[in-house]
Amino acid sequence: MVPPDVFIPVAEEIGLIGTLTEFVLERALAALARWHRAGHGQLSIAVNLSASDFRSERIVPTLARLLRPFAGREHLIDLEITESVLMVDDPSVVDVLASIRALGVRLAIDDFGTGFSNLGYLHRLPIDVLKIDRSFVDDPARDVVLASIVGLGLQMGLRVVVEGVETEAQLA
């Protein structure tokens, strides 16, 4: 078993990340289509995108092609990006995000709070979901920070997801 934090950088380095992203998207969307055909039409799915995907000219056309069977249901698909993608001062990243969002999918910032979060980016980016890293869940010393991030996200009209919430106590 090779974890993603090992094979993704290798795939990026050797130029296979675009092919890998397309493969994962095809498989994930095929699974979502099967679930919908089986009567679970409100289930959604989330897929992570690599930082390299935002430097590739093929991500938007690939997504547009793969999303055609989901016309009218694109909002059930979350594409997750890490903070590191957003920390690059490159206007083309915002353009790619806007183009992806225009396809109707939701964009999520994954693992928020673990990098060098620039809160100023949140209001400028076309995102829908703030996905807070699980490291905040089991650390009572971080409860105030977690509550602040959740409150900020909600006030900005974002859907907020906190990774790792598994019990009623954690939810509270």
VOPAVO-448878 format. One record per atom (N, C-alpha, C, O): residue number from 1; residue in one letter; atom name; x, y, z. Coordinates in Angstrom, 3 decimals, padded with zeros to 6 digits. Last residue first. Layout:
seq_type_atom_xx_yy_zz
NUM_A_CA_X_Y_Z
...
//
This chain:
seq_type_atom_xx_yy_zz
172_A_N_-020.887_018.537_019.093
172_A_CA_-021.215_019.682_019.981
172_A_C_-020.034_020.622_020.050
172_A_O_-020.096_021.642_020.736
171_L_N_-019.372_016.660_017.694
171_L_CA_-020.287_017.524_016.964
171_L_C_-020.646_018.754_017.794
171_L_O_-020.703_019.870_017.276
170_Q_N_-018.112_015.378_019.805
170_Q_CA_-017.311_016.120_018.840
170_Q_C_-018.180_017.099_018.036
170_Q_O_-017.764_018.220_017.743
169_A_N_-020.366_014.216_021.012
169_A_CA_-019.523_015.157_021.767
169_A_C_-018.671_016.001_020.811
169_A_O_-018.534_017.209_021.004
168_E_N_-021.253_012.473_019.023
168_E_CA_-022.099_013.612_019.413
168_E_C_-021.280_014.660_020.157
168_E_O_-021.477_015.859_019.958
167_T_N_-018.547_011.617_016.772
167_T_CA_-019.385_011.388_017.946
167_T_C_-020.235_012.631_018.204
167_T_O_-019.964_013.705_017.666
166_E_N_-017.054_012.325_014.580
166_E_CA_-017.650_010.993_014.585
166_E_C_-018.564_010.742_015.763
166_E_O_-019.295_009.752_015.767
165_V_N_-015.293_014.391_012.603
165_V_CA_-016.380_014.430_013.591
165_V_C_-017.130_013.105_013.497
165_V_O_-017.754_012.798_012.481
164_G_N_-013.391_014.390_010.599
164_G_CA_-013.126_013.619_011.804
164_G_C_-014.209_013.686_012.862
164_G_O_-014.058_013.089_013.927
163_E_N_-013.576_017.698_009.294
163_E_CA_-013.166_016.307_009.138
163_E_C_-013.009_015.648_010.498
163_E_O_-012.545_016.280_011.446
162_V_N_-016.209_019.730_009.040
162_V_CA_-015.074_019.493_009.921
162_V_C_-014.747_018.006_009.825
162_V_O_-015.545_017.160_010.227
161_V_N_-017.446_021.957_006.695
161_V_CA_-017.289_020.542_007.034
161_V_C_-016.073_020.441_007.940
161_V_O_-015.022_021.005_007.638
160_V_N_-019.680_024.427_005.765
160_V_CA_-018.514_024.113_006.578
160_V_C_-018.553_022.633_006.948
160_V_O_-019.558_022.128_007.446
159_R_N_-020.543_026.393_003.065
159_R_CA_-020.843_025.143_003.746
159_R_C_-019.570_024.784_004.493
159_R_O_-018.484_024.832_003.914
158_L_N_-020.530_029.960_003.428
158_L_CA_-019.930_028.714_002.965
158_L_C_-020.517_027.532_003.708
158_L_O_-020.941_027.662_004.856
157_G_N_-021.223_032.494_004.230
157_G_CA_-022.171_031.751_003.413
157_G_C_-021.618_030.458_002.852
157_G_O_-022.173_029.910_001.899
156_M_N_-019.656_033.748_005.998
156_M_CA_-019.345_034.011_004.598
156_M_C_-020.280_033.250_003.658
156_M_O_-020.152_033.346_002.437
155_Q_N_-020.545_032.658_008.339
155_Q_CA_-020.876_034.058_008.061
155_Q_C_-020.585_034.443_006.620
155_Q_O_-021.201_035.363_006.083
154_L_N_-019.348_030.129_008.105
154_L_CA_-020.800_030.264_008.047
154_L_C_-021.213_031.696_007.735
154_L_O_-022.133_031.919_006.948
153_G_N_-016.608_030.822_008.392
153_G_CA_-017.110_030.164_007.187
153_G_C_-018.610_030.325_007.028
153_G_O_-019.093_030.624_005.936
152_L_N_-016.620_031.930_010.980
152_L_CA_-016.199_032.716_009.828
152_L_C_-016.759_032.122_008.541
152_L_O_-017.315_032.836_007.706
151_G_N_-017.408_029.700_012.537
151_G_CA_-018.218_030.916_012.498
151_G_C_-017.895_031.779_011.294
151_G_O_-018.802_032.307_010.652
150_V_N_-015.216_027.977_012.043
150_V_CA_-016.576_027.575_011.668
150_V_C_-017.463_028.812_011.534
150_V_O_-018.181_028.963_010.546
149_I_N_-013.157_029.532_013.158
149_I_CA_-013.121_029.188_011.735
149_I_C_-014.511_028.795_011.246
149_I_O_-014.942_029.220_010.174
148_S_N_-014.034_029.626_015.843
148_S_CA_-013.848_030.857_015.065
148_S_C_-013.854_030.582_013.565
148_S_O_-014.480_031.311_012.796
147_A_N_-013.980_026.961_016.607
147_A_CA_-015.252_027.696_016.635
147_A_C_-015.165_028.975_015.803
147_A_O_-016.128_029.352_015.135
146_L_N_-011.180_026.524_016.342
146_L_CA_-012.146_025.787_015.528
146_L_C_-013.474_026.527_015.464
146_L_O_-014.035_026.702_014.382
145_V_N_-010.208_028.221_018.329
145_V_CA_-009.821_028.447_016.943
145_V_C_-010.819_027.759_016.017
145_V_O_-011.253_028.341_015.023
144_V_N_-011.361_027.023_020.566
144_V_CA_-011.678_028.420_020.260
144_V_C_-011.345_028.731_018.804
144_V_O_-012.103_029.420_018.123
143_D_N_-010.199_024.434_020.495
143_D_CA_-011.646_024.620_020.368
143_D_C_-012.024_026.045_019.982
143_D_O_-012.915_026.247_019.157
142_R_N_-007.597_023.746_020.935
142_R_CA_-007.889_024.412_019.662
142_R_C_-009.382_024.692_019.477
142_R_O_-009.791_025.142_018.407
141_A_N_-007.508_022.365_023.235
141_A_CA_-006.797_023.643_023.223
141_A_C_-007.095_024.437_021.956
141_A_O_-006.874_025.647_021.905
140_P_N_-008.716_019.947_022.614
140_P_CA_-009.498_020.977_023.303
140_P_C_-008.819_022.343_023.323
140_P_O_-009.494_023.368_023.419
139_D_N_-008.477_018.172_019.902
139_D_CA_-007.549_018.992_020.671
139_D_C_-008.316_020.131_021.343
139_D_O_-008.547_021.168_020.722
138_D_N_-009.942_016.763_018.059
138_D_CA_-009.615_016.120_019.329
138_D_C_-008.658_016.913_020.201
138_D_O_-008.088_016.369_021.146
137_V_N_-010.285_018.582_015.845
137_V_CA_-011.400_017.909_016.517
137_V_C_-011.048_017.404_017.907
137_V_O_-011.817_017.615_018.845
136_F_N_-008.161_019.603_014.432
136_F_CA_-008.840_020.503_015.363
136_F_C_-009.851_019.776_016.248
136_F_O_-010.238_020.298_017.294
135_S_N_-007.370_017.700_012.633
135_S_CA_-006.490_017.931_013.783
135_S_C_-007.129_018.860_014.815
135_S_O_-006.682_018.901_015.961
134_R_N_-009.004_017.656_010.406
134_R_CA_-009.384_016.849_011.571
134_R_C_-008.533_017.101_012.802
134_R_O_-008.936_016.749_013.910
133_D_N_-009.508_020.815_008.774
133_D_CA_-008.696_019.629_009.053
133_D_C_-009.088_018.966_010.368
133_D_O_-009.461_019.642_011.326
132_I_N_-012.476_021.813_007.213
132_I_CA_-011.491_022.051_008.262
132_I_C_-010.794_020.744_008.627
132_I_O_-011.434_019.701_008.769
131_K_N_-013.495_023.020_004.319
131_K_CA_-013.329_021.714_004.946
131_K_C_-012.162_021.804_005.923
131_K_O_-011.002_021.865_005.514
130_L_N_-015.816_025.020_003.025
130_L_CA_-014.597_025.126_003.823
130_L_C_-014.496_023.828_004.618
130_L_O_-015.322_023.569_005.493
129_V_N_-017.267_025.511_-000.134
129_V_CA_-017.141_024.664_001.046
129_V_C_-015.793_024.920_001.713
129_V_O_-014.764_025.023_001.045
128_D_N_-017.169_027.179_-002.310
128_D_CA_-018.471_026.904_-001.715
128_D_C_-018.372_026.236_-000.358
128_D_O_-019.270_026.368_000.474
127_I_N_-015.265_029.777_-003.971
127_I_CA_-015.396_028.494_-003.265
127_I_C_-016.760_028.404_-002.601
127_I_O_-017.420_029.415_-002.362
126_P_N_-013.681_031.754_-005.657
126_P_CA_-015.000_031.187_-005.936
126_P_C_-015.148_029.806_-005.297
126_P_O_-015.156_028.791_-005.993
125_L_N_-012.036_034.112_-003.497
125_L_CA_-012.038_032.877_-004.273
125_L_C_-013.453_032.358_-004.499
125_L_O_-014.320_032.503_-003.637
124_R_N_-012.156_036.257_-001.832
124_R_CA_-011.846_036.511_-003.237
124_R_C_-011.989_035.273_-004.107
124_R_O_-012.055_035.381_-005.332
123_H_N_-012.558_035.445_000.759
123_H_CA_-013.617_036.236_000.144
123_H_C_-013.376_036.488_-001.344
123_H_O_-014.299_036.893_-002.051
122_L_N_-010.207_033.940_001.252
122_L_CA_-011.529_033.328_001.324
122_L_C_-012.606_034.148_000.632
122_L_O_-013.483_033.582_-000.021
121_Y_N_-007.871_035.410_001.287
121_Y_CA_-008.220_034.685_000.075
121_Y_C_-009.674_034.216_000.085
121_Y_O_-010.298_034.108_-000.971
120_G_N_-007.624_036.344_003.874
120_G_CA_-007.988_037.286_002.833
120_G_C_-008.395_036.611_001.532
120_G_O_-009.174_037.168_000.759
119_L_N_-006.579_034.303_005.331
119_L_CA_-008.018_034.506_005.392
119_L_C_-008.497_035.490_004.341
119_L_O_-009.667_035.465_003.959
118_N_N_-004.388_032.086_004.540
118_N_CA_-004.537_033.506_004.326
118_N_C_-006.029_033.775_004.250
118_N_O_-006.668_033.508_003.232
117_S_N_-002.769_029.607_006.287
117_S_CA_-004.046_030.113_005.829
117_S_C_-004.037_031.624_005.714
117_S_O_-003.721_032.341_006.664
116_F_N_-000.528_027.717_005.848
116_F_CA_-000.407_029.137_006.157
116_F_C_-001.644_029.833_005.622
116_F_O_-001.581_030.559_004.630
115_G_N_-002.165_024.801_006.964
115_G_CA_-001.084_025.469_006.250
115_G_C_-000.978_026.901_006.727
115_G_O_-001.302_027.230_007.869
114_T_N_-004.351_024.032_008.363
114_T_CA_-003.105_023.312_008.613
114_T_C_-001.915_023.962_007.938
114_T_O_-000.771_023.697_008.308
113_G_N_-006.700_025.268_007.699
113_G_CA_-006.155_025.512_009.030
113_G_C_-004.846_024.821_009.306
113_G_O_-004.273_025.000_010.381
112_F_N_-008.327_022.872_005.699
112_F_CA_-008.158_024.269_006.072
112_F_C_-007.643_024.369_007.495
112_F_O_-008.093_023.647_008.384
111_D_N_-008.562_020.529_004.199
111_D_CA_-007.563_020.613_005.271
111_D_C_-007.294_022.053_005.706
111_D_O_-006.163_022.405_006.042
110_D_N_-009.750_022.044_001.171
110_D_CA_-009.525_020.864_002.009
110_D_C_-008.430_021.149_003.043
110_D_O_-007.498_021.911_002.786
109_I_N_-012.198_023.992_-000.013
109_I_CA_-010.811_024.087_000.457
109_I_C_-010.633_022.967_001.470
109_I_O_-011.294_022.950_002.508
108_A_N_-014.255_023.086_-002.756
108_A_CA_-013.983_023.023_-001.322
108_A_C_-012.495_023.237_-001.075
108_A_O_-011.646_022.740_-001.815
107_L_N_-016.773_023.875_-005.039
107_L_CA_-015.340_023.866_-004.757
107_L_C_-015.128_023.933_-003.261
107_L_O_-015.749_024.744_-002.574
106_R_N_-019.286_022.110_-006.784
106_R_CA_-018.897_022.892_-005.610
106_R_C_-017.394_022.770_-005.439
106_R_O_-016.812_021.709_-005.661
105_V_N_-020.116_022.555_-010.294
105_V_CA_-019.671_021.765_-009.147
105_V_C_-019.399_022.700_-007.973
105_V_O_-019.295_023.915_-008.139
104_G_N_-020.680_024.182_-012.467
104_G_CA_-021.766_023.826_-011.559
104_G_C_-021.376_022.982_-010.369
104_G_O_-022.214_022.712_-009.508
103_L_N_-018.861_025.325_-014.105
103_L_CA_-019.400_024.034_-014.551
103_L_C_-020.509_023.525_-013.623
103_L_O_-021.197_022.557_-013.946
102_A_N_-017.933_027.437_-012.682
102_A_CA_-018.941_027.727_-013.697
102_A_C_-019.549_026.448_-014.273
102_A_O_-020.629_026.484_-014.862
101_R_N_-015.863_026.244_-011.283
101_R_CA_-017.114_026.525_-010.576
101_R_C_-018.243_026.810_-011.554
101_R_O_-019.393_026.463_-011.286
100_I_N_-013.939_026.227_-013.312
100_I_CA_-014.439_024.965_-012.761
100_I_C_-015.781_025.190_-012.073
100_I_O_-016.721_024.417_-012.261
99_S_N_-013.546_028.962_-013.671
99_S_CA_-014.001_028.134_-014.797
99_S_C_-014.572_026.809_-014.316
99_S_O_-015.571_026.326_-014.849
98_A_N_-012.607_029.673_-011.140
98_A_CA_-013.849_030.262_-011.636
98_A_C_-014.413_029.434_-012.795
98_A_O_-015.624_029.230_-012.882
97_L_N_-010.200_028.198_-011.101
97_L_CA_-011.250_027.946_-010.115
97_L_C_-012.591_028.473_-010.597
97_L_O_-013.606_027.788_-010.475
96_V_N_-008.867_029.491_-013.211
96_V_CA_-009.201_028.068_-013.334
96_V_C_-010.311_027.708_-012.342
96_V_O_-011.253_026.997_-012.694
95_D_N_-008.616_032.050_-012.069
95_D_CA_-009.344_031.879_-013.326
95_D_C_-009.776_030.428_-013.516
95_D_O_-010.904_030.159_-013.929
94_V_N_-007.010_031.475_-009.885
94_V_CA_-008.358_031.980_-009.640
94_V_C_-009.208_031.822_-010.897
94_V_O_-010.391_031.495_-010.807
93_V_N_-004.735_030.743_-011.327
93_V_CA_-005.373_029.767_-010.435
93_V_C_-006.806_030.198_-010.152
93_V_O_-007.719_029.371_-010.178
92_S_N_-003.966_033.070_-012.609
92_S_CA_-004.522_031.995_-013.432
92_S_C_-005.192_030.922_-012.575
92_S_O_-006.119_030.257_-013.038
91_P_N_-002.780_034.678_-010.677
91_P_CA_-004.164_034.959_-011.072
91_P_C_-004.789_033.847_-011.909
91_P_O_-006.010_033.695_-011.919
90_D_N_-000.925_033.578_-008.125
90_D_CA_-001.036_033.399_-009.569
90_D_C_-002.489_033.613_-009.974
90_D_O_-003.345_032.794_-009.639
89_D_N_000.579_033.075_-005.597
89_D_CA_000.065_034.352_-006.067
89_D_C_000.022_034.333_-007.597
89_D_O_000.824_034.985_-008.266
88_V_N_-000.382_030.285_-003.835
88_V_CA_000.430_030.749_-004.953
88_V_C_-000.205_032.032_-005.482
88_V_O_-001.400_032.060_-005.779
87_M_N_-002.261_029.449_-002.082
87_M_CA_-001.219_030.323_-001.558
87_M_C_-000.294_030.853_-002.651
87_M_O_000.490_031.772_-002.410
86_L_N_-003.940_027.616_-003.208
86_L_CA_-004.414_028.988_-003.106
86_L_C_-003.330_029.960_-002.680
86_L_O_-003.459_031.166_-002.891
85_V_N_-002.589_025.245_-002.985
85_V_CA_-002.971_025.702_-004.318
85_V_C_-003.298_027.185_-004.280
85_V_O_-002.971_027.925_-005.208
84_S_N_-002.461_024.949_-000.237
84_S_CA_-001.224_025.241_-000.965
84_S_C_-001.510_025.723_-002.384
84_S_O_-000.751_026.525_-002.928
83_E_N_-004.994_024.178_000.610
83_E_CA_-004.584_025.567_000.792
83_E_C_-003.362_025.914_-000.038
83_E_O_-003.229_027.048_-000.499
82_T_N_-006.343_021.940_-001.890
82_T_CA_-005.651_022.242_-000.641
82_T_C_-005.263_023.716_-000.601
82_T_O_-005.211_024.398_-001.624
81_I_N_-009.622_021.209_-003.018
81_I_CA_-008.290_021.731_-003.280
81_I_C_-007.647_022.060_-001.946
81_I_O_-008.331_022.416_-000.987
80_E_N_-012.174_019.116_-004.235
80_E_CA_-011.416_019.623_-003.092
80_E_C_-010.017_020.045_-003.528
80_E_O_-009.335_019.355_-004.285
79_L_N_-015.267_019.306_-005.562
79_L_CA_-013.866_019.160_-005.942
79_L_C_-013.055_019.866_-004.876
79_L_O_-013.224_021.062_-004.639
78_D_N_-018.296_017.671_-005.209
78_D_CA_-017.344_018.598_-004.593
78_D_C_-015.958_018.285_-005.128
78_D_O_-015.534_017.130_-005.141
77_I_N_-021.365_017.293_-006.654
77_I_CA_-019.962_016.931_-006.816
77_I_C_-019.099_018.041_-006.214
77_I_O_-019.158_019.193_-006.644
76_L_N_-023.891_018.154_-006.760
76_L_CA_-023.647_017.007_-005.890
76_L_C_-022.186_016.547_-005.943
76_L_O_-021.824_015.533_-005.346
75_H_N_-024.103_020.033_-008.709
75_H_CA_-023.935_020.517_-007.326
75_H_C_-023.708_019.381_-006.327
75_H_O_-023.368_019.632_-005.171
74_E_N_-024.782_018.708_-011.011
74_E_CA_-023.364_018.988_-010.787
74_E_C_-023.095_019.427_-009.353
74_E_O_-021.998_019.224_-008.834
73_R_N_-027.255_018.144_-011.959
73_R_CA_-026.884_017.546_-010.669
73_R_C_-025.417_017.780_-010.330
73_R_O_-024.872_017.115_-009.449
72_G_N_-027.554_019.255_-014.423
72_G_CA_-028.564_019.569_-013.417
72_G_C_-028.262_019.004_-012.042
72_G_O_-028.933_019.342_-011.067
71_A_N_-025.816_016.635_-015.883
71_A_CA_-026.457_017.932_-016.127
71_A_C_-027.602_018.130_-015.135
71_A_O_-028.498_017.293_-015.021
70_F_N_-024.188_014.457_-015.795
70_F_CA_-024.717_014.955_-014.521
70_F_C_-025.413_016.308_-014.675
70_F_O_-025.576_017.039_-013.698
69_P_N_-022.994_013.853_-018.202
69_P_CA_-024.105_012.987_-017.747
69_P_C_-024.775_013.477_-016.448
69_P_O_-025.820_012.956_-016.058
68_R_N_-020.961_015.957_-018.217
68_R_CA_-022.142_015.986_-019.101
68_R_C_-023.273_015.077_-018.622
68_R_O_-024.428_015.504_-018.638
67_L_N_-018.623_015.709_-016.764
67_L_CA_-019.826_016.159_-016.061
67_L_C_-021.090_016.140_-016.918
67_L_O_-022.190_016.293_-016.385
66_L_N_-016.587_015.069_-018.511
66_L_CA_-017.011_014.054_-017.551
66_L_C_-018.318_014.430_-016.833
66_L_O_-019.032_013.552_-016.351
65_R_N_-016.326_017.512_-019.956
65_R_CA_-016.699_016.266_-020.635
65_R_C_-017.270_015.247_-019.651
65_R_O_-018.306_014.635_-019.914
64_A_N_-015.529_019.264_-017.918
64_A_CA_-016.732_019.552_-018.705
64_A_C_-017.234_018.286_-019.394
64_A_O_-018.436_018.021_-019.411
63_L_N_-013.115_018.065_-017.085
63_L_CA_-014.269_018.119_-016.188
63_L_C_-015.559_018.352_-016.966
63_L_O_-016.571_017.704_-016.698
62_T_N_-011.595_018.520_-019.423
62_T_CA_-011.818_017.153_-018.933
62_T_C_-013.033_017.116_-018.021
62_T_O_-013.887_016.240_-018.158
61_P_N_-011.539_021.335_-019.590
61_P_CA_-012.219_020.543_-020.628
61_P_C_-012.509_019.104_-020.191
61_P_O_-013.543_018.538_-020.547
60_V_N_-010.122_021.776_-017.061
60_V_CA_-011.475_022.304_-017.298
60_V_C_-012.179_021.536_-018.424
60_V_O_-013.321_021.117_-018.238
59_I_N_-007.625_020.402_-017.357
59_I_CA_-008.551_020.088_-016.272
59_I_C_-009.967_020.577_-016.553
59_I_O_-010.925_019.845_-016.301
58_R_N_-005.766_021.095_-019.321
58_R_CA_-006.748_020.065_-019.646
58_R_C_-007.792_019.835_-018.563
58_R_O_-008.771_019.133_-018.815
57_E_N_-003.785_022.795_-018.680
57_E_CA_-004.876_023.346_-019.483
57_E_C_-005.973_022.319_-019.724
57_E_O_-007.015_022.659_-020.285
56_S_N_-002.494_022.811_-015.416
56_S_CA_-002.746_022.078_-016.646
56_S_C_-003.923_022.714_-017.387
56_S_O_-004.918_023.114_-016.783
55_R_N_-002.345_023.898_-013.023
55_R_CA_-001.381_024.416_-013.991
55_R_C_-001.567_023.744_-015.347
55_R_O_-000.876_024.075_-016.311
54_F_N_-004.122_022.490_-011.577
54_F_CA_-004.445_023.889_-011.822
54_F_C_-003.455_024.565_-012.756
54_F_O_-003.698_025.676_-013.226
53_D_N_-002.955_020.040_-011.211
53_D_CA_-004.136_020.103_-012.071
53_D_C_-004.471_021.550_-012.440
53_D_O_-005.043_021.803_-013.501
52_S_N_-001.039_020.451_-009.282
52_S_CA_-000.616_020.408_-010.690
52_S_C_-001.801_020.495_-011.648
52_S_O_-001.657_020.973_-012.773
51_A_N_-002.468_020.129_-006.964
51_A_CA_-002.002_021.472_-007.315
51_A_C_-001.600_021.524_-008.779
51_A_O_-001.804_022.540_-009.443
50_S_N_-005.195_017.839_-007.532
50_S_CA_-003.789_018.129_-007.241
50_S_C_-003.469_019.574_-007.612
50_S_O_-004.124_020.164_-008.471
49_L_N_-008.342_017.400_-005.998
49_L_CA_-007.551_017.760_-007.164
49_L_C_-006.151_018.117_-006.701
49_L_O_-005.960_018.637_-005.601
48_N_N_-010.489_014.948_-004.594
48_N_CA_-009.383_015.895_-004.443
48_N_C_-008.712_016.149_-005.784
48_N_O_-008.538_015.239_-006.594
47_V_N_-013.961_014.736_-004.589
47_V_CA_-012.723_014.256_-005.202
47_V_C_-011.669_015.340_-005.028
47_V_O_-011.930_016.515_-005.286
46_A_N_-017.019_013.652_-003.229
46_A_CA_-015.927_014.630_-003.198
46_A_C_-014.672_013.982_-003.758
46_A_O_-014.356_012.834_-003.448
45_I_N_-020.535_013.370_-003.842
45_I_CA_-019.198_012.790_-003.840
45_I_C_-018.173_013.922_-003.819
45_I_O_-018.429_015.013_-004.329
44_S_N_-023.855_012.635_-002.610
44_S_CA_-022.865_013.468_-003.286
44_S_C_-021.500_012.794_-003.163
44_S_O_-021.341_011.788_-002.472
43_L_N_-027.193_011.471_-002.895
43_L_CA_-025.809_011.267_-002.452
43_L_C_-024.880_012.155_-003.262
43_L_O_-025.100_012.391_-004.450
42_Q_N_-029.685_011.674_-003.936
42_Q_CA_-029.187_012.849_-003.227
42_Q_C_-027.773_012.651_-002.680
42_Q_O_-027.214_013.561_-002.068
41_G_N_-030.406_009.247_-005.163
41_G_CA_-030.171_010.428_-005.979
41_G_C_-029.646_011.651_-005.264
41_G_O_-029.197_012.591_-005.920
40_H_N_-030.458_006.381_-004.936
40_H_CA_-029.829_007.256_-003.935
40_H_C_-029.428_008.582_-004.596
40_H_O_-028.261_008.973_-004.581
39_G_N_-031.292_004.531_-006.790
39_G_CA_-032.286_005.225_-005.986
39_G_C_-031.741_006.149_-004.918
39_G_O_-032.495_006.646_-004.081
38_A_N_-029.463_003.494_-008.485
38_A_CA_-029.959_002.576_-007.450
38_A_C_-030.947_003.271_-006.502
38_A_O_-031.389_002.672_-005.522
37_R_N_-028.672_005.689_-009.925
37_R_CA_-029.543_004.705_-010.592
37_R_C_-030.157_003.744_-009.592
37_R_O_-031.252_003.229_-009.818
36_H_N_-026.979_006.777_-007.949
36_H_CA_-028.202_007.485_-008.338
36_H_C_-029.180_006.539_-009.036
36_H_O_-030.381_006.581_-008.769
35_W_N_-024.942_004.891_-007.891
35_W_CA_-025.709_005.154_-006.677
35_W_C_-027.023_005.839_-007.014
35_W_O_-028.062_005.520_-006.435
34_R_N_-023.964_005.176_-010.532
34_R_CA_-024.552_003.896_-010.086
34_R_C_-025.416_004.107_-008.851
34_R_O_-026.515_003.557_-008.770
33_A_N_-022.976_007.815_-010.390
33_A_CA_-024.063_007.488_-011.327
33_A_C_-024.752_006.176_-010.925
33_A_O_-025.978_006.078_-010.973
32_L_N_-020.908_007.434_-008.543
32_L_CA_-022.030_008.317_-008.213
32_L_C_-023.222_008.030_-009.121
32_L_O_-024.361_008.006_-008.655
31_A_N_-019.231_005.769_-010.058
31_A_CA_-019.822_005.272_-008.811
31_A_C_-021.030_006.123_-008.422
31_A_O_-022.061_005.587_-008.017
30_A_N_-018.541_007.568_-012.079
30_A_CA_-019.243_006.321_-012.435
30_A_C_-019.914_005.735_-011.201
30_A_O_-021.044_005.253_-011.281
29_L_N_-017.155_009.445_-010.586
29_L_CA_-018.420_009.837_-011.203
29_L_C_-019.222_008.619_-011.658
29_L_O_-020.452_008.641_-011.624
28_A_N_-014.916_007.888_-009.839
28_A_CA_-015.785_008.483_-008.822
28_A_C_-017.149_008.844_-009.408
28_A_O_-018.181_008.577_-008.792
27_R_N_-013.779_007.208_-012.353
27_R_CA_-014.240_006.163_-011.428
27_R_C_-015.227_006.717_-010.402
27_R_O_-016.253_006.096_-010.124
26_E_N_-013.199_009.789_-013.395
26_E_CA_-014.056_008.846_-014.136
26_E_C_-014.629_007.792_-013.206
26_E_O_-015.825_007.506_-013.253
25_L_N_-011.433_010.761_-011.393
25_L_CA_-012.709_011.425_-011.656
25_L_C_-013.685_010.502_-012.391
25_L_O_-014.865_010.444_-012.045
24_V_N_-009.305_008.953_-011.706
24_V_CA_-010.036_009.015_-010.435
24_V_C_-011.395_009.669_-010.635
24_V_O_-012.399_009.190_-010.108
23_F_N_-008.507_009.549_-014.375
23_F_CA_-008.907_008.188_-013.991
23_F_C_-009.765_008.211_-012.722
23_F_O_-010.817_007.574_-012.665
22_E_N_-007.780_012.251_-014.109
22_E_CA_-008.869_011.866_-015.007
22_E_C_-009.400_010.477_-014.659
22_E_O_-010.612_010.259_-014.651
21_T_N_-005.608_011.995_-012.336
21_T_CA_-006.794_012.774_-011.967
21_T_C_-007.986_012.367_-012.817
21_T_O_-009.082_012.162_-012.296
20_L_N_-003.844_010.493_-013.940
20_L_CA_-004.345_009.940_-012.683
20_L_C_-005.615_010.670_-012.236
20_L_O_-006.582_010.038_-011.808
19_T_N_-003.342_012.337_-015.969
19_T_CA_-003.940_011.040_-016.303
19_T_C_-004.553_010.400_-015.064
19_T_O_-005.644_009.834_-015.124
18_G_N_-002.134_014.333_-014.413
18_G_CA_-003.333_014.614_-015.205
18_G_C_-004.081_013.341_-015.562
18_G_O_-005.307_013.281_-015.467
17_I_N_000.139_013.064_-013.338
17_I_CA_-000.945_013.464_-012.448
17_I_C_-002.226_013.756_-013.222
17_I_O_-003.313_013.452_-012.729
16_L_N_002.409_012.335_-014.720
16_L_CA_001.236_011.462_-014.844
16_L_C_000.027_011.926_-014.029
16_L_O_-001.004_011.253_-014.025
15_G_N_004.914_013.573_-014.514
15_G_CA_003.950_014.050_-015.494
15_G_C_002.720_013.182_-015.687
15_G_O_002.052_013.283_-016.716
14_I_N_006.646_013.013_-012.528
14_I_CA_006.864_012.309_-013.795
14_I_C_005.796_012.636_-014.848
14_I_O_005.779_012.051_-015.931
13_E_N_005.698_014.657_-010.453
13_E_CA_007.079_014.801_-010.933
13_E_C_007.283_014.158_-012.304
13_E_O_008.007_014.693_-013.143
12_E_N_003.121_013.693_-009.980
12_E_CA_003.318_015.071_-010.450
12_E_C_004.693_015.216_-011.106
12_E_O_004.829_015.818_-012.171
11_A_N_003.719_011.132_-009.057
11_A_CA_002.907_011.281_-010.274
11_A_C_003.047_012.688_-010.851
11_A_O_003.086_012.859_-012.070
10_V_N_005.087_011.878_-006.736
10_V_CA_005.790_011.142_-007.789
10_V_C_005.041_011.279_-009.108
10_V_O_005.649_011.513_-010.153
9_P_N_003.076_013.132_-005.223
9_P_CA_004.247_013.905_-005.678
9_P_C_005.032_013.201_-006.795
9_P_O_005.572_013.855_-007.688
8_I_N_001.353_010.786_-004.998
8_I_CA_000.930_011.984_-005.731
8_I_C_002.133_012.845_-006.138
8_I_O_002.211_013.256_-007.296
7_F_N_002.593_008.798_-003.404
7_F_CA_002.499_008.604_-004.845
7_F_C_002.068_009.853_-005.616
7_F_O_002.394_009.968_-006.797
6_V_N_002.659_009.952_-000.762
6_V_CA_003.874_009.437_-001.390
6_V_C_003.711_009.379_-002.911
6_V_O_004.582_009.854_-003.640
5_D_N_000.174_010.685_-000.040
5_D_CA_001.218_011.689_000.168
5_D_C_002.568_011.228_-000.380
5_D_O_003.512_012.015_-000.455
4_P_N_-001.306_008.304_-000.529
4_P_CA_-001.348_009.414_-001.480
4_P_C_-000.237_010.444_-001.294
4_P_O_000.245_011.016_-002.271
3_P_N_000.658_005.293_000.253
3_P_CA_-000.293_006.358_000.581
3_P_C_-000.215_007.528_-000.417
3_P_O_000.810_007.722_-001.070
2_V_N_000.666_002.125_-000.947
2_V_CA_001.424_003.368_-001.045
2_V_C_000.436_004.515_-000.805
2_V_O_-000.513_004.689_-001.570
1_M_N_000.843_-001.175_000.000
1_M_CA_000.000_000.000_000.000
1_M_C_000.896_001.248_000.000
1_M_O_001.772_001.394_000.852
//
